[in-house]
Amino acid sequence: MTLTDEEIMAQRALDQIWEGLDLIAQDCCCAVCEGLLVVRWNSKASIPELVCGTDNTHEGYIKEKSYTQLYKAGYAIPLEVINNLQRKGVI
């Protein structure tokens, strides 16, 4: 079975969408529960979509906080990270 040029281009476009969503999932978390995001296939719409890995009814995502932001907010972070931040003069 040979794919047409249109089918190949459509598959490449879907691959690019999937890769883009995967990058967002790596840098962001669920806006509701701050859980991990996952990319899954939406069979009804025939496209990949980004959803909360904990509860797929949650909507939205936010950028994950950096170690610096977590430290300043009072969260416990690894001592090695604290030492690096102090060495760099960030905290």
Beta strands, then each sheet from edge to edge (+ up, - down):
strand 1: 28-30
strand 2: 37-42
strand 3: 47-52
strand 4: 61-63
sheet 1: 1+ 4-
sheet 2: 2+ 3-
end
